[in-house]
Amino acid sequence: MKKMTRFNNKKKAAIMLTGTLALTGAISAIPMPMFQNGMAAVVYAADGTEYSTVKGIATMGTGQAHIDIAGNEGQTLVGKKFNVYKLFEAENAKGGESINYTFNPTYEQALKNVVAKALTKKGTTTSAADVTEYQVIDYIQSLNNYPVEGATTDQTLESRYSDFRYFIEELRDEMTTLKESPEVVNVKNVRSDNSIRLDGLQYGYYVIDEVSNVEGTHSASSLCMVNTANPAAQVMIKSDYPSITKKIQEDDSDANIKDADRWNDIGDYEIGQTVPYKYTSNVPDINGYDTYYYAWHDVMDDALTFNAKSVKIEISGTVDGKAKTYTLNNDEFTVTEKPDNGDTFMIAVADLKAIVDREFDAVDNRKENTYGQTVTVTYNATLNDKAAENTGRPGFENDVRLEFSNDADSEGEGKTGYTPWDTVVCFTYRLNPIKTNDHDKVLDGAKFRLYSDADCKNEVYVKEGQDGYIVINRDSIGGTDHTGGTKPDTAVEMVSNANGTFNIYGLDSGTYYLKETDAPDGYRLLTDPIKLELKATFTTERDSYVKGDGATDKTLTAFDAKANIKTFYNGISKSEDKTLETSVEDGSANITIVNQVGKKLPITGTSTVVIMLGAGVVLMSVAIAKGRKKDEEI
């Protein structure tokens, strides 16, 4: 164990540490005026005191020090919470060549308990009561791979490889057991550069705990320790665990979708249509790991069919200042369908570190690389026939979480952590037509086809289902949505049944054209197709879906439909717009398609005409007979 020079030697090794779980955190210190006559009076905040940022600043006291916490690029700090623990007071030597620490009595017992256990484990049986201030400080120093001396020396390297982060985990657990509450900072807003300032701090040695809900990641938090013997310190919050977001690509335009390619958390589709999905995650600072396991666990609704061959993994970053994207070869990852853990499938990269170090090589003389690359996974699924059973709410959810190596010091035990689940949802809808005459008599035997264009050239194929007809999107038959592909053998023409109905399941939001191809016997065919417009309305917050909200009005807020029906009867053309009855719960729209009862043509003539016609026949017969007699006489 490396020992600090004792206080009476007037020289101390500085502790300017950041990291633990925040392995890639960078810290710089700005020189401060040294104390000339000892330390100022120490003021302690009450346990459990909470602060909120105002214009990005949390004022936590009247001290002269502050800590700036900067968020990662593209990731706001708004909504985060930080627990702040002040472990030690800090006193600088006159010339700044040394620094001395003394216990914050609030956390003294926790520190002694943890260090006593650690020293005992290392072979020196020690009770908490016997642990001195210097033993605690020396022990913490021993955990740092890159110690520096002096109160004003910049510490640019953290204890990213060491047991320091595990010490912090144990310390946090012990403080929780002893009910020693931290000060809490809630980030309500940030400064223009996506940073916050913890202002008014007393000089000391702090643990700043970035609270998260990541499972199995050393107290499920990102931790960083800072020494504010200098009046200002800057900490870049970069957790040593990755995050993940999942998106679904909507095929319809919506002003509430902020992404130019329409990636968001909500979509709606036809049955048989390809549903694109995307994961986005990051490569954390994995210096200190020999290998780094990275795996996505996906659970999808039974109404979705996973396409394993569609999986594509890309890593994006920079090499020598130039942007680069690397696509993983098929032998660099595995796809396992229906593993024993209840997942629908799992995508795993056995050693992400080896790939990143090879393709994004920026290793320095300390054998450290620069990380932070973006990992993107895309794949497709198909909305299958089971979707016909649950049109409208609650929709069809798809969940993902990321599993990753989480213990560089596990000595081969292979420990992993998990991110929280992230969920997206998709929907589909139905049309309930009924065929009647204008006296409300239902008509069977009427035939129809569905199209996606006004010219009725791009047929939306359907097949027979249990209670009607199920859409066959052309994506599933080698085409693209409503074009191309080979007409399936199962495709049929829709026919109204004895109840006059022919329900259509698995429709998307959008415009359709329903064309009558054969009218019931004795009825005139509708010559023009019926224009149908189906419109689903979703929440304006399309990037913040919460699992289970698909069953509520929080996601699918409304479902509307209208129809334009053209008719020609009695020499009169008529075009009528109708608002259809709908149900948002089952995503249905009802429409009545009417054939008018035909009228008999008028019959010309009277009974007098018939009598006169009969008399004429008699007279003609007499004339013919007389003519024949005269011929015989001749």
Steps between C-alpha positions, in 0.01 A plus 500: 500500500633841411503725808449875512764706671374579850364840596807601698708465187304790350450322175199303383418325179197661342187310425327633194293209388214462266361182358390185671207416281567822313817350362552748222430809706748779435579750773704818505566722797550877502757627752359667812637743757649291783382524859741708703363448846329166509158400372186703508214396724332189364127498440321169442173467316223308665478138395259450213497866394377532141591766247376575151686678226397854408635596159732202534639593844431327833603725789594262783654736753719805544837338437754622246524185292290360220484193281389514138344181364482477120268267316602280213452625147144444388386394848341764721544504875139618547310247708809352662557488872831519682567395858783703650715359785775712658741247652789723609591859571798621301782729612777618270856571593612857460674442172252253368756225501291282733148442619361351820161336556288465813181298550156641438343359819177424311666220304790415732349181639413369155854562379650323802269200463582452132876547540512265800337226293736566210814494712385182672436338165854592392644323805516774764227428752359840593190618688311808392571664835873471439498648148666839491451788267839435342420134441188599308687755292791265435260224400321725251835605358598137453201452269617765255721382214612849408556703820630855469656729757416856591177689555504678166621219273259404226388141518410396150489127562251324719510174686325340210658162545497470872299380797407860570154468345426192709608687809251772410229240451564353843518846655169601351335181624641559847381860508155378400504238777593767755224724357747772419312691237682700234425843367293463183512712185208474258582628155202704382694697242856541369729775381541572131787251470299211654674525835398573855688663787497390861572835661577622851694186601746480785845375407517125530498159345167401347319205354249602238267214431320513166187306583375252243288190481752282324489148641821343627725799448655556841217657690324578176665837471776694340737640759771762488720635775638853493734699721408865524817619668512709189198729479376355174491147365350369179361152469384338179230250584563189295376181654700185453185323393324549168149626446252385239204648317265312273307655214240390246477662157161646416402488133259794528594863542421670831609844614568359847771267368819700538734260321536563127485127429190466722663288773295531818324282760163448324391366161207343316509250215311255283508130573779350294692826494867525597550677834848656534666523843820664621712486816746776579760461773849619584840353566595600855856545618617140501864561575598240753291226344669217316175416322160667502174309458207682336159341445148619417203310648175551308146400595236554234125453484378178337343712226852585380724256314873561531716489185840377617667557162423872517729569800769758431747646751700819438756683713551870426776726625811682386850392403765769474228762503306342212157344532485125457228237511584132528245228423552178693546181303259215563768304686554787747159461664243230566121499481319252723124458459287389795771456761398342829469831688167603346648732236368489148859528381844615613776669300845468659847634428745287696777760504401851399831638629707301250294636210505861618873493580571360153275731300531816711861477613610799708702316761750724682823415683300401806324238286172689533262552212240770447144374517150646468415351158135446407372146446191470279301181445223484239269212424154428364194318618172425326156576639336157474142368493474494880472877484145456367398389849596830664446793269511842664605503862711376668731459201804274467800576718865419447750522790879501510769521763877490471727259685865602535823417682502679831805398693846561366639370829288186527800274441323308230166464675329659202258728682246686290246776550172587330349827387132564567255373240407742222167447323338604172152420367313462171131483407270382223130557422187347342210594273150363560296538178139385470316469170129598494238639269329830565231324703759371747486144373842337522637367175725202456703414195639848430868483398773752578871566460718744694757733343755754617466733201211690342554328163455163670817351358682415825284241669528446873477122506295325766450143609219332686517519877285363778261797513569675172803583291862563598726738309804360319750784472727460198811521720425138588481386138816659363363844425515840664196588707228530229705436187680208346522149629323187384128468556462235768294189442302582814382839366123515450225737399291614794133395506230624734359217708143421606523781752615740229845538662861450382726635776857596402776457761852645508476843341740789543421866543457649155279502191337196340258444212230234533361395162188293445578248227170310492163610635241260644253360250238760408714800616702756306878503550664800667711631215739715710721373781433621854781717631587417862723707726611348831679722745658406832604778737785440743644688793721796416774337711592235248847438646400419856285187482451322835432128501128428538385843381384352169192376682409851612418833341855617573627360171223438244286798583243482217399305190292670228378401154307652215375381162417655165226305320396573138171370356303530175126443519211637294742688279648688796865479616551550868816530714459476874757538780422303812660497844513137608420360839827386662633340816848592620504202736497239224614735224191440288300702250144409392362571153168411336517447124158545342355373174169660406204284419433514127160622374291334224497663157158645396268292270338697208139432362137428634232228487321683210808455290494130575128471400555692180797283424276194541232640267762572240617140511138378443442730204829397349404136531166561324671681217747220454214244486308696236810533295559125501128430390528738209817331387326163509209628285733621238 
